């Protein structure tokens, strides 16, 4: 028998608190966890707190080892259960120790309401400056001003494939209450529905991590209808009438305050109280040796002295010739607005620069061009021109800046339309507890060494919190040593990279391995399951290690329990992987992940094949896709991962696997037509089938590809060509059913292209082939298409006869398809019949057909069909002289069209209402 699931965390915590005789306030005081947070946990609002929080609670409750383990297990289970479908657009987790940015917060608050309620405000600056944390903090403060609250969406602008406006609109529409089934698949229809819906909603829209203006423009509401905040590394000067708020590094005082907040209340061991830790004994224990030494097999390019000629390998990877892009990416005309981003936190502190452009570095395994100069040496000078480079081995002239890519201070003014560059308000940091002057001075030194970058400050502060044997002075010494040892790096990498290296060196070996291997995950976020696949470790252990990485700031996490990399940390993890693991080991890990993703995708996809939902699925200890709900959730949440794996399998020549996985998606694709990638999936599988020389498979997947272009991409011309290609392939292969489907798709596309006579020919051919094959699923589609084609050329009686024949087949158990297909086909046929009867002016027959369709709608629930049935009913009632009932039906049709985002139906309903509504004059 398997183990029973752990008791939910909240009731278990409450029971322990009652047993200990503690109030909420008393447990809060003893554990250091706020009373509000404890209350949220007990009520189930926070079901999976992080391991460090649970340990603090267990210490305060004085739990024995067994009870402590049970509490930790309940928290882990809560984190697993809280996975929710993406697209809810909730704000990221809060930052309780947020510090500074007083002026920036004021600008954001003023830009969220009042006279500027519809302003578009771009917060831009370098990586690690805290753009996301700033807008999230401000959004939490002002979202109550808006009845719809705040919608937050990560546009993934630094990913190799940023979120498309089409997909972003889908996520925002879901958050605004539009169901998946009601999302239009056409780009224009979806954009129209999005604009109407977001204009009507009183929301603050936050678009985080934008790639460029073209990604943002389709997501903006009508000017003046609501505020929009955008974060980006670029100034996005192409956005019309937008204001800009450039971010600079934190001043030293504010940065010191942030460190003090992060490290507040930490316990420190006596100077010699943890001799073993300070001596570096044990995994991850104590301070690493400093300059000129290394520990074990640590990577030479990260933790040893820099060797001559090693500069290019030490910098974050960039493509050959992309040196200028190592500076903050600047759009035309935006140079002056961005110059302040490299401002030093204080005189003499390192400046910021040197990050790769969007995309996060070169594709996997791209190597520099042989003989190319190290691209890191080409930077933007203060005047915006490329700075001169030094020949290998050359020494800078006397007085020259040793970091040619790091402008010492801004000498330009913000671009027109920008918000003034913020300066700290007086008294911003007056509340910093000075405490021990030596400690305060050490924190200030750490702040300077981190360059005022919040990302580096948070990692360094978390390092102190989790290492009670360390002092702030010891950490500052270590960071200074990293400065010296990595002095040949560009200044922008220096501040964050030394903090990254410091945290990485102190991880246990299993945590290091997980951190490195996670760099192989290409999606924006992930669950610990992928870490378990990559490392071969038990899932429970990987969850614990993931908590460790989150607590140290090396991974982020969201309310759904998914982890993610900051883009610079992903690059760092990738570099570390390349330094510490052999190419053979990396390839093996990649292959293991790819195989697991594709195997799981295939298993999940097959749950949607007729009859497969009741059969036992292949068991997997890491993920459950045993029923359709679980399978659909996994396929949608992990789509970026399994699609990438499918692309890699195609590139590797794994043709049979590609065909097999794509085939498993055939039925599922009908449930998710708006995904936006089915044309790519089925193009890969069609080409793979061709490479295998399998005519039947090639015909099948050419049919799927035709469907994707016609139905998902609204490209009937391409769909038509692919359908006729599939028909020829199927005929050569002797596959009657695939030939029938090909002619069905050809008929669909011909009707859309107003080629009605060919449509009739194709549809009749398809129906005859399906009937000969005895296909219950295919014949209804062919007959509906035939009737539509006949109706389009005025042959209404033939259309009615064709649909009556279909309705009889659907009602007969001996010829009916699966129930869900029968219901949909019945409603579709009745709508088509009502349309033909209206043309024949058979008003009462048309009314009865439309009302029968609405009866079936209870089981079908497709708004487009409901809208069509209501429009037919409205016209039929008007023909019968029942104008008031017709007007009611037209109004119901308008609501259905709005929900579906169907612009044609909406226009027809509005025209009927305008025609029939009583005049007010």
C-alpha positions in Angstrom: 0.0 0.0 0.0 1.2 3.5 -0.8 1.7 6.2 1.8 -1.3 8.3 2.6 -1.0 12.0 1.5 0.3 14.4 4.2 -2.2 16.3 6.2 -2.9 19.9 4.8 -0.3 22.3 6.1 -2.8 24.9 7.6 -4.7 22.6 9.9 -1.5 20.8 11.0 0.2 24.1 11.9 -2.9 25.2 13.9 -3.0 21.9 15.8 0.7 22.3 16.7 0.1 25.9 17.8 -2.8 24.9 20.0 -0.8 22.0 21.5 1.9 24.4 22.3 -0.6 26.8 23.9 0.5 29.7 21.8 -1.5 32.6 20.3 -0.8 33.8 16.8 1.1 36.8 18.2 3.1 34.6 20.5 4.1 32.2 17.7 4.9 35.2 15.5 7.2 36.6 18.2 9.0 33.3 18.8 9.5 32.4 15.1 10.0 35.8 13.5 7.2 35.1 11.0 4.5 37.8 11.0 1.2 37.0 12.7 -0.6 37.8 9.4 1.5 35.3 7.5 0.9 32.6 10.2 -2.8 33.3 10.0 -2.8 33.0 6.2 -1.0 29.7 6.5 -3.5 28.3 9.0 -6.5 29.5 6.9 -5.1 27.8 3.8 -4.4 31.0 1.9 -0.7 30.1 1.9 -0.5 26.3 1.6 3.2 25.8 0.8 5.6 28.2 2.6 9.3 27.9 2.0 11.4 25.5 4.0 13.2 28.2 5.9 9.9 29.6 7.2 8.7 26.1 8.2 11.9 25.5 10.0 11.5 28.7 12.0 8.0 27.8 12.9 9.0 24.3 13.9 11.8 25.7 16.1 9.3 28.0 17.8 6.9 25.2 18.4 9.7 22.9 19.7 8.6 20.1 17.5 10.3 16.7 17.7 12.0 15.4 14.5 9.0 13.3 13.4 6.6 16.2 13.8 9.1 18.6 12.1 9.4 16.3 9.1 5.6 15.9 8.8 5.2 19.7 8.8 7.9 20.1 6.1 6.2 17.3 4.0 2.9 19.1 4.3 4.4 22.4 3.0 6.0 20.5 0.1 2.7 18.9 -0.8 1.0 22.3 -0.6 3.5 23.7 -3.1 2.7 20.9 -5.5 -1.0 21.3 -5.2 -1.0 25.0 -5.7 0.0 24.7 -9.4 -2.7 26.6 -11.3 -3.2 27.2 -15.0 -1.1 30.0 -16.5 -2.5 33.3 -17.7 -4.1 34.5 -14.5 -1.9 37.6 -14.6 -1.5 38.0 -10.9 1.2 40.3 -9.4 4.4 38.5 -8.5 5.2 37.7 -4.9 5.8 40.8 -2.7 9.2 42.1 -1.5 8.7 42.8 2.3 12.1 44.5 2.6 11.6 46.8 -0.4 13.7 50.0 0.1 14.2 53.3 -1.5 12.9 54.4 -4.9 10.7 57.1 -3.2 10.7 59.4 -6.2 10.0 56.6 -8.7 7.1 55.3 -6.6 5.7 58.8 -6.6 5.8 59.1 -10.4 4.1 55.7 -10.7 1.4 56.5 -8.2 0.6 59.8 -10.0 0.6 57.9 -13.3 -2.1 55.5 -12.2 -5.1 57.8 -11.9 -6.5 61.2 -12.1 -5.9 63.4 -15.1 -3.2 61.0 -16.4 -5.3 57.9 -15.8 -4.6 56.7 -19.3 -0.9 57.3 -19.3 1.6 54.8 -20.7 4.7 54.8 -18.5 7.9 53.0 -19.5 10.3 52.0 -16.6 13.6 51.2 -18.2 17.1 50.4 -17.2 19.8 47.8 -16.9 19.3 44.2 -15.7 19.3 43.7 -11.9 18.1 47.3 -11.1 14.8 46.1 -9.7 12.4 47.3 -12.5 9.9 44.5 -11.8 10.1 44.8 -8.0 9.5 48.6 -8.3 6.4 48.3 -10.5 5.0 45.4 -8.5 5.4 47.4 -5.3 3.7 50.4 -6.8 0.9 48.3 -8.3 0.1 46.7 -4.9 -0.2 50.2 -3.5 -2.6 51.6 -6.2 -4.4 48.6 -7.6 -7.4 49.2 -5.2 -8.1 52.4 -7.2 -9.3 50.2 -10.0 -12.4 48.0 -9.8 -10.7 45.3 -11.9 -7.4 45.5 -9.9 -4.1 44.9 -11.6 -3.2 42.6 -14.5 0.5 41.7 -14.6 2.1 39.9 -17.6 5.7 38.9 -18.2 6.3 39.4 -21.9 9.6 37.4 -21.6 11.4 40.0 -23.8 14.9 38.5 -23.1 13.9 34.9 -24.1 15.0 33.6 -27.5 11.2 33.6 -28.3 9.5 36.4 -26.5 5.7 36.2 -25.9 3.9 37.2 -29.1 1.1 39.8 -28.9 -1.3 37.2 -30.1 -0.5 34.9 -27.1 -0.3 37.8 -24.7 -3.8 38.9 -25.7 -5.0 35.4 -24.9 -3.5 35.4 -21.4 -4.9 38.8 -20.6 -8.3 37.9 -22.0 -8.4 34.8 -19.8 -7.6 37.0 -16.8 -10.4 39.2 -17.8 -12.9 36.3 -17.7 -12.9 35.1 -21.3 -12.9 31.3 -21.4 -10.5 29.3 -23.6 -13.3 28.1 -25.8 -14.4 31.6 -26.4 -11.1 33.0 -27.6 -11.1 33.9 -31.3 -8.4 32.1 -33.3 -8.2 34.8 -35.9 -5.6 37.5 -35.1 -7.9 40.4 -36.1 -10.9 39.0 -34.2 -8.8 38.4 -31.1 -7.3 41.9 -31.2 -10.8 43.4 -31.5 -12.1 41.4 -28.6 -9.0 42.3 -26.5 -9.3 46.0 -27.2 -13.1 46.0 -26.4 -12.6 43.9 -23.2 -9.6 45.8 -21.8 -11.2 49.2 -22.6 -14.3 48.2 -20.7 -12.3 46.9 -17.7 -11.1 49.3 -15.1 -7.6 47.8 -14.6 -4.0 48.8 -14.1 -2.1 46.9 -16.9 1.5 46.1 -16.1 3.6 44.7 -19.0 6.9 43.4 -17.6 10.1 42.7 -19.5 9.1 44.0 -22.9 11.3 43.2 -25.9 10.4 46.2 -28.1 7.6 48.6 -28.9 6.1 46.2 -31.5 5.4 43.7 -28.8 3.7 46.3 -26.6 1.6 48.3 -29.1 -1.1 45.6 -29.8 -1.6 45.3 -26.0 -2.3 48.9 -25.3 -5.9 49.9 -24.6 -7.5 52.8 -26.3 -5.7 56.0 -25.2 -7.2 57.5 -22.1 -9.1 54.4 -20.9 -6.6 53.0 -18.4 -3.0 53.2 -17.2 -0.3 51.0 -18.6 3.1 50.4 -17.0 5.8 48.8 -19.1 9.3 47.6 -18.0 12.1 47.0 -20.4 15.8 47.3 -20.8 15.0 49.6 -23.7 13.5 53.1 -23.6 10.9 52.0 -26.2 10.9 55.3 -27.9 8.6 54.1 -30.6 5.6 53.9 -28.2 3.5 57.0 -28.9 2.9 59.5 -26.2 4.6 57.4 -23.5 6.4 58.8 -20.5 9.7 57.3 -19.5 11.1 56.6 -16.1 14.8 55.6 -16.2 16.2 53.7 -13.3 19.7 54.1 -11.9 21.5 52.0 -9.4 20.6 52.6 -5.7 22.7 55.2 -3.9 25.0 53.8 -1.3 22.8 54.8 1.7 19.7 53.3 0.2 21.6 50.1 -0.8 23.0 49.9 2.7 19.5 50.2 4.1 18.2 47.4 1.8 21.0 45.2 3.0 20.1 46.0 6.6 16.5 45.2 6.0 17.4 41.8 4.4 19.8 40.9 7.2 17.7 42.3 10.1 17.4 39.9 13.0 19.9 37.4 11.8 21.9 35.6 14.4 25.7 35.5 14.1 28.1 33.0 15.6 31.0 34.2 17.8 34.1 35.1 15.8 35.6 31.6 16.5 32.4 29.8 17.4 32.2 27.9 14.1 35.8 27.0 13.5 34.9 24.1 11.1 32.6 26.4 9.0 35.2 29.2 8.9 37.9 26.7 7.9 35.7 25.6 5.0 35.1 22.0 6.2 32.0 20.2 5.0 29.9 20.8 1.9 29.1 24.4 1.4 30.6 25.4 4.8 32.4 28.6 5.6 34.3 31.1 3.6 36.1 30.0 0.4 39.8 30.8 0.1 40.5 34.1 -1.5 42.8 35.5 -4.2 44.9 33.0 -6.1 43.4 29.9 -4.6 40.5 27.6 -5.4 38.5 25.0 -3.7 38.3 21.5 -5.0 37.3 21.3 -8.7 35.7 24.8 -8.9 35.7 26.2 -12.4 38.9 28.0 -13.3 37.1 30.7 -15.2 35.0 31.6 -12.2 37.0 31.0 -9.1 40.7 31.3 -10.1 43.0 34.1 -11.1 42.4 35.4 -14.6 44.9 34.1 -17.1 46.1 36.2 -20.0 43.9 35.8 -23.0 41.0 34.4 -21.0 38.8 37.5 -21.2 36.4 36.3 -23.9 35.7 33.1 -22.0 35.0 35.0 -18.8 32.5 37.4 -20.1 28.9 36.3 -20.6 28.6 34.6 -24.0 27.8 36.9 -27.0 27.6 36.4 -30.7 30.6 37.4 -32.8 30.4 41.0 -33.8 27.8 41.9 -31.2 30.2 43.8 -29.0 28.3 47.1 -29.2 25.2 45.3 -27.9 26.9 44.5 -24.7 26.0 48.0 -23.6 22.4 48.6 -22.6 20.4 48.1 -25.8 19.4 51.5 -27.2 16.7 52.2 -29.7 17.3 55.0 -32.2 17.1 58.4 -30.5 17.1 56.9 -27.0 20.7 57.3 -26.2 20.3 60.4 -24.0 17.4 58.9 -22.1 19.4 55.8 -21.2 22.8 57.3 -20.3 21.9 57.7 -16.7 21.5 54.0 -16.4 25.2 53.5 -16.0 25.5 56.2 -13.3 27.8 55.2 -10.5 26.2 54.6 -7.1 28.9 56.9 -5.7 32.2 58.3 -6.9 34.6 55.6 -7.6 32.1 52.7 -7.5 31.9 50.4 -10.4 29.5 51.4 -13.2 27.0 49.1 -14.9 27.1 47.8 -18.4 27.9 44.8 -20.4 24.8 42.7 -20.6 23.8 40.8 -23.8 20.9 42.0 -25.9 17.5 40.4 -25.9 17.7 36.7 -26.4 20.1 36.2 -23.6 23.2 35.4 -25.6 23.9 33.1 -28.5 22.1 29.8 -29.2 23.2 26.7 -27.4 26.7 25.6 -28.5 27.4 28.7 -30.6 31.2 29.4 -30.6 33.0 32.6 -31.4 34.3 33.0 -34.9 37.9 31.8 -35.0 40.2 34.7 -34.9 37.6 37.2 -33.9 38.6 39.9 -31.4 37.1 39.5 -28.0 33.7 41.2 -28.4 33.5 42.3 -24.8 36.1 45.0 -25.6 33.7 46.9 -27.8 31.5 49.2 -25.7 29.6 52.4 -26.1 31.6 55.5 -25.1 30.0 58.3 -23.3 29.3 60.0 -26.6 27.4 57.0 -28.0 30.2 55.9 -30.4 32.1 52.6 -30.2 35.1 53.0 -27.9 38.4 52.0 -29.3 39.6 48.5 -28.6 43.1 47.4 -27.5 45.1 44.9 -29.4 45.7 41.6 -27.5 48.3 42.2 -24.9 48.3 46.0 -25.3 48.5 48.3 -22.3 46.2 51.2 -21.9 47.7 54.7 -22.3 48.5 56.6 -19.1 45.3 57.8 -17.5 43.1 55.7 -19.7 40.0 54.0 -18.2 40.9 50.3 -17.5 37.2 49.5 -18.2 36.6 51.2 -21.6 33.0 50.0 -21.6 32.0 51.7 -18.4 31.2 55.5 -18.6 32.1 57.1 -15.4 29.0 59.4 -15.1 26.2 60.6 -17.3 26.7 63.8 -19.1 23.4 64.0 -21.0 19.8 65.0 -20.0 16.8 62.6 -20.2 15.1 62.5 -23.6 12.0 64.7 -24.1 8.9 63.2 -22.5 10.9 61.4 -19.9 10.2 61.7 -16.2 13.0 63.5 -14.4 15.8 61.2 -13.3 14.9 60.4 -9.7 17.1 61.4 -6.8 16.7 60.1 -3.3 14.4 62.2 -1.2 15.8 63.7 2.0 15.3 61.3 4.8 14.9 58.2 2.6 17.3 56.4 4.7 17.0 58.1 8.1 15.5 55.1 9.6 18.4 52.8 8.9 19.4 51.3 12.3 23.1 52.1 12.6 23.6 49.3 15.2 27.2 48.3 15.3 29.2 51.0 13.5 31.6 48.3 12.2 28.7 46.2 10.9 27.1 49.3 9.3 30.4 50.2 7.6 30.8 46.6 6.3 27.3 46.7 4.9 28.0 50.0 3.2 31.2 48.4 1.7 29.1 45.4 0.4 26.6 47.9 -1.1 29.4 49.6 -3.0 30.9 46.4 -4.1 27.5 45.3 -5.4 27.3 48.5 -7.4 23.9 49.5 -6.0 22.2 46.7 -8.0 19.3 45.3 -6.0 19.7 41.9 -7.6 23.3 41.6 -6.4 22.4 43.2 -3.0 19.6 40.7 -2.4 21.9 37.7 -3.2 24.7 39.0 -1.0 22.2 39.7 1.8 20.7 36.3 1.6 24.1 34.8 1.8 24.7 36.5 5.1 21.3 35.4 6.5 21.9 31.8 5.6 25.5 31.8 7.0 25.4 32.8 10.7 29.1 32.0 10.9 29.9 34.9 8.6 30.4 38.5 9.4 29.5 41.4 7.1 33.2 42.3 7.0 34.2 38.8 5.9 31.6 38.9 3.1 32.9 42.3 2.0 36.5 41.0 2.0 35.3 38.1 -0.2 33.5 40.3 -2.6 36.6 42.6 -2.8 38.6 39.5 -3.6 36.2 38.6 -6.4 36.5 42.1 -7.7 40.3 41.7 -8.0 40.2 38.2 -9.4 37.6 39.1 -12.1 39.0 42.6 -12.8 39.1 41.9 -16.5 35.4 41.5 -16.8 33.3 44.5 -17.9 32.1 46.5 -15.0 28.4 45.7 -15.5 29.0 42.0 -15.1 31.3 42.5 -12.2 28.9 43.6 -9.5 26.4 40.8 -10.1 28.8 38.1 -11.1 30.9 38.3 -7.9 27.6 37.9 -5.9 26.5 35.0 -8.1 29.9 33.2 -7.6 29.8 33.8 -3.9 26.4 32.2 -3.5 27.2 29.3 -5.9 30.4 28.4 -4.1 28.6 27.9 -0.8 25.9 25.6 -2.2 26.0 21.9 -1.4 27.1 19.7 -4.3 23.6 18.5 -5.1 22.3 22.1 -5.1 25.1 23.1 -7.4 24.3 20.3 -9.8 20.6 21.3 -9.9 21.4 24.9 -10.4 23.8 24.1 -13.3 21.4 21.6 -15.0 18.4 23.9 -14.8 20.2 26.1 -17.3 19.3 23.4 -19.9 15.6 24.3 -19.4 14.6 26.7 -22.1 11.1 27.8 -21.0 10.4 30.9 -19.0 9.6 28.9 -15.8 9.5 25.4 -14.6 8.6 23.0 -11.8 11.0 20.9 -9.7 9.9 17.9 -11.8 12.2 19.0 -14.6 15.1 19.3 -12.1 14.4 15.8 -11.0 14.6 14.6 -14.6 17.8 16.5 -15.2 19.6 15.3 -12.0 18.1 11.9 -11.5 17.3 12.8 -7.9 14.0 12.0 -6.1 11.4 14.7 -6.6 11.1 15.4 -2.8 14.9 16.1 -2.6 14.8 18.3 -5.6 11.9 20.3 -4.1 14.1 20.9 -1.0 17.0 22.0 -3.2 14.8 24.3 -5.2 13.6 25.9 -1.9 17.3 26.4 -1.1 18.0 28.1 -4.4 14.9 30.3 -4.1 15.9 31.4 -0.6 19.3 32.4 -1.8 17.9 34.4 -4.6 19.4 32.2 -7.3 15.9 31.3 -8.5 12.7 33.2 -8.4 9.2 31.7 -7.9 5.6 32.7 -8.4 2.3 32.2 -6.6 1.7 29.1 -8.7 4.9 27.4 -7.3 6.9 27.6 -10.5 10.5 28.6 -10.4 12.4 30.8 -12.9 15.8 32.3 -13.6 16.7 36.0 -13.8 18.1 36.1 -17.3 21.6 37.0 -16.0 21.5 34.1 -13.6 20.5 31.8 -16.4 23.6 32.9 -18.4 25.7 32.4 -15.3 24.3 28.9 -14.7 25.0 28.0 -18.4 28.6 29.2 -18.1 29.0 27.2 -15.0 27.6 24.1 -16.6 30.0 24.5 -19.5 32.9 24.9 -17.1 32.2 22.1 -14.7 30.6 19.4 -16.8 31.9 17.6 -19.8 30.3 18.0 -23.2 29.3 14.3 -23.0 27.5 14.8 -19.7 25.7 17.9 -21.0 24.5 16.1 -24.1 23.3 13.1 -22.0 21.4 15.4 -19.7 19.8 17.2 -22.7 18.9 13.9 -24.3 17.3 12.6 -21.0 15.2 15.8 -20.6 14.1 15.7 -24.2 13.1 12.0 -24.1 11.1 12.5 -20.9 9.3 15.6 -22.1 8.3 13.9 -25.4 7.3 10.7 -23.7 5.1 12.6 -21.3 3.6 14.7 -24.0 2.8 11.6 -26.0 1.1 10.0 -23.0 -0.9 13.1 -22.2 -2.0 13.7 -25.8 -3.3 10.2 -26.2 -5.8 10.7 -23.3 -7.9 12.7 -25.8 -8.2 9.9 -28.4 -11.7 8.4 -28.5 -12.0 5.8 -25.7 -8.5 6.4 -24.4 -9.6 8.5 -21.4 -10.9 5.3 -19.7 -7.8 3.2 -20.3 -4.8 3.1 -17.8 -2.1 5.5 -18.8 1.6 4.8 -18.6 2.7 5.4 -15.0 5.3 8.1 -14.2 6.5 8.7 -10.7 7.1 12.4 -11.5 3.8 13.6 -13.0 0.2 12.4 -13.3 -1.5 12.7 -16.7 -3.8 9.8 -16.1 -7.1 11.7 -16.9 -8.0 14.3 -19.4 -8.0 17.2 -16.9 -4.6 16.4 -15.7 -3.3 15.8 -19.2 -4.7 19.1 -20.5 -3.2 21.0 -17.6 0.2 19.5 -18.1 0.2 20.0 -21.9 -0.7 23.7 -21.5 1.5 24.5 -18.6 4.6 22.8 -20.1 4.0 23.6 -23.8 7.1 25.7 -24.1 9.2 22.7 -22.8 7.7 19.9 -24.9 7.6 22.1 -28.1 11.3 22.9 -27.7 12.0 19.2 -27.2 10.0 18.4 -30.4 12.1 20.9 -32.3 15.3 19.4 -31.0 14.2 15.9 -31.9 13.4 17.1 -35.4 16.8 18.7 -35.7 18.5 15.5 -34.4 16.8 13.4 -37.0 14.5 11.5 -34.6 11.8 11.3 -37.2 9.8 8.5 -35.9 9.5 10.2 -32.5 8.4 13.5 -34.0 5.7 11.8 -36.0 4.5 9.8 -33.0 4.3 12.8 -30.7 2.5 15.0 -33.3 0.1 12.1 -33.9 -0.8 12.0 -30.2 -1.7 15.7 -30.4 -4.3 15.3 -33.1 -7.4 15.2 -30.9 -6.0 17.5 -28.3 -5.3 20.2 -30.9 -9.1 20.6 -31.4 -9.4 21.6 -27.8 -6.7 24.3 -28.0 -6.8 25.7 -31.5 -5.7 29.2 -30.4 -2.4 28.0 -29.1 -0.5 29.4 -32.1 2.0 26.6 -32.7 0.0 23.8 -34.3 1.2 24.7 -37.8 4.8 24.3 -36.5 4.1 21.0 -34.8 2.4 19.5 -37.9 5.0 20.9 -40.3 7.7 19.1 -38.3 5.8 15.9 -38.4 4.9 16.1 -42.1 8.6 16.6 -42.9 9.6 13.8 -40.6 7.1 11.4 -42.2 8.5 12.4 -45.6 12.1 11.7 -44.4 10.8 8.2 -43.2 9.3 7.6 -46.7 5.9 6.8 -45.1 3.3 8.1 -47.6 0.3 7.4 -45.3 1.9 9.3 -42.4 2.9 12.1 -44.7 -0.6 12.4 -46.0 -2.0 12.3 -42.5 0.2 15.1 -41.2 -0.2 17.2 -44.4 -3.9 17.0 -43.5 -3.2 18.2 -40.0 -1.1 21.0 -41.3 -3.8 22.0 -43.7 -6.2 22.2 -40.7 -3.7 24.3 -38.7 -3.3 26.9 -41.5 -7.0 27.1 -42.3 -8.5 26.9 -38.8 -5.8 28.3 -36.6 -4.0 30.7 -38.8 -6.9 31.8 -41.0 -4.9 31.2 -44.1 -7.2 29.3 -46.5 -5.0 29.6 -49.5 -2.1 27.7 -47.9 -4.6 25.3 -46.3 -6.1 24.5 -49.7 -2.7 23.7 -51.3 -1.8 21.4 -48.4 -5.1 19.6 -48.5 -4.8 18.8 -52.2 -1.2 17.7 -51.6 -2.5 15.4 -48.9 -5.2 14.0 -51.2 -2.6 13.0 -53.8 -0.3 11.4 -51.2 -3.2 9.5 -49.7 -4.3 8.2 -53.1 -0.8 7.0 -53.8 -0.7 5.3 -50.4 -4.2 3.7 -50.9 -5.5 5.3 -47.7 -9.2 6.1 -48.3 -9.9 7.8 -45.0 -7.0 10.2 -45.3 -8.0 11.0 -48.8 -11.5 11.8 -47.6 -10.3 14.1 -44.9 -8.0 15.8 -47.5 -11.0 16.6 -49.7 -13.0 17.8 -46.7 -10.3 20.3 -45.8 -10.1 21.3 -49.5 -13.9 21.9 -49.5 -13.6 24.0 -46.4 -11.0 26.2 -47.9 -12.7 26.5 -51.2 -15.9 27.8 -49.5 -13.9 30.4 -47.6 -12.2 31.5 -50.8 -15.7 31.7 -52.5 -14.8 28.9 -54.9 -18.2 27.3 -54.4 -18.4 24.9 -57.4 -15.1 23.2 -56.6 -16.2 23.1 -52.9 -19.3 21.1 -53.9 -17.1 18.7 -55.9 -14.6 18.2 -53.1 -17.3 17.8 -50.5 -19.2 15.2 -52.5 -16.0 13.3 -53.1 -15.2 13.4 -49.3 -18.7 12.2 -48.3 -18.5 9.3 -50.8 -15.1 8.2 -49.5 -16.1 8.4 -45.9 -19.2 6.4 -46.5 -17.3 3.7 -48.3 -14.8 3.6 -45.4 -17.6 3.5 -42.8 -16.2 6.5 -41.0 -18.7 7.8 -38.4 -16.6 10.7 -37.4 -15.7 12.0 -40.9 -19.0 11.7 -42.7 -20.8 14.4 -40.6 -18.1 16.9 -41.3 -18.2 16.2 -45.1 -22.0 16.5 -45.2 -22.1 19.8 -43.3 -19.4 21.2 -45.7 -21.4 19.9 -48.7 -24.6 21.6 -47.4 -22.7 24.9 -46.8 -21.3 24.7 -50.3 -24.8 24.1 -51.8 -26.3 26.9 -49.8 -23.5 29.3 -51.0 -24.6 28.8 -54.7 -28.3 29.1 -54.0 -29.2 25.4 -54.0 -31.2 25.7 -50.7 -33.5 22.6 -51.1 -30.5 20.4 -51.7 -28.8 21.8 -48.7 -31.8 21.1 -46.5 -32.1 17.5 -47.9 -28.4 16.9 -47.2 -28.7 18.1 -43.6 -31.8 16.1 -43.0 -29.9 13.0 -44.1 -27.1 13.9 -41.7 -29.5 14.5 -38.8 -31.0 11.0 -39.3 -27.5 9.4 -39.3 -26.6 11.3 -36.1 -29.8 10.2 -34.4 -29.4 6.5 -35.2 -27.1 4.6 -32.7 -26.0 2.3 -35.6 -24.4 5.2 -37.5 -23.9 7.9 -34.9 -20.3 8.9 -33.9 -19.1 9.4 -30.3 -21.6 11.4 -28.2 -19.6 14.6 -28.1 -19.1 14.6 -31.8 -22.8 13.8 -32.4 -23.9 16.7 -30.3 -21.6 19.2 -32.0 -22.5 17.9 -35.5 -26.2 18.0 -34.6 -26.1 21.6 -33.5 -24.0 22.6 -36.5 -26.4 20.8 -38.9 -29.5 22.5 -37.3 -27.9 25.9 -37.7 -27.1 25.2 -41.3 -30.6 24.0 -41.9 -32.1 27.1 -40.3 -30.0 29.3 -42.6 -31.2 27.5 -45.7 -34.9 27.6 -44.6 -34.6 31.3 -44.0 -33.6 31.7 -47.6 -36.6 29.7 -48.6 -38.8 32.0 -46.4 -40.0 28.9 -44.5 -40.1 31.0 -41.3 -41.7 28.5 -38.9 -39.5 25.6 -40.0 -36.5 27.9 -39.6 -37.6 28.8 -36.1 -38.0 25.2 -35.1 -34.6 24.3 -36.4 -32.9 27.2 -34.5 -34.7 26.3 -31.3 -33.7 22.7 -31.5 -30.1 23.8 -32.0 -30.4 25.9 -28.8 -31.6 22.8 -26.9 -28.5 21.0 -27.9 -26.4 24.0 -26.9 -26.7 23.0 -23.3 -24.4 20.0 -24.0 -22.2 21.7 -26.6 -21.5 25.2 -25.1 -19.9 26.8 -28.2 -20.7 30.6 -28.2 -20.2 30.9 -32.0 -22.9 28.2 -32.7 -25.1 29.7 -30.0 -24.9 33.1 -31.7 -25.7 31.7 -35.1 -28.7 29.8 -33.7 -30.0 33.0 -32.0 -29.6 35.1 -35.1 -31.6 32.5 -37.1 -34.3 32.5 -34.5 -34.4 36.3 -34.5 -34.9 36.4 -38.3 -37.4 33.6 -38.2 -39.5 35.3 -35.5 -39.3 38.6 -37.4 -40.6 36.8 -40.5 -43.5 35.5 -38.4 -44.3 39.0 -37.3 -43.2 38.5 -33.7 -41.0 41.6 -33.6 -40.6 41.9 -29.8 -39.4 38.3 -29.4 -37.1 38.8 -32.4 -35.6 41.8 -30.8 -34.9 39.8 -27.6 -33.3 37.0 -29.6 -31.1 39.6 -31.4 -29.9 41.0 -28.1 -29.1 37.5 -26.9 -27.2 36.9 -30.1 -25.2 40.1 -29.6 -24.1 39.0 -26.1 -23.0 35.6 -27.5 -21.1 37.3 -30.3 -19.3 39.5 -27.8 -18.3 36.5 -25.7 -17.1 34.7 -28.8 -15.3 37.7 -30.2 -17.1 37.1 -33.5 -17.1 40.4 -35.3 -19.4 39.3 -38.2 -22.1 38.0 -35.9 -21.8 41.1 -33.7 -22.3 43.4 -36.6 -25.3 41.5 -37.8 -26.9 41.5 -34.4 -26.3 45.2 -34.0 -27.9 45.9 -37.4 -31.0 43.9 -36.5 -31.4 45.6 -33.1 -31.0 49.0 -34.8 -33.6 48.1 -37.4 -36.2 46.6 -34.9 -35.8 48.8 -31.8 -38.6 51.2 -31.3 -37.7 54.8 -32.2 -37.2 57.2 -29.3 -38.1 60.2 -31.5 
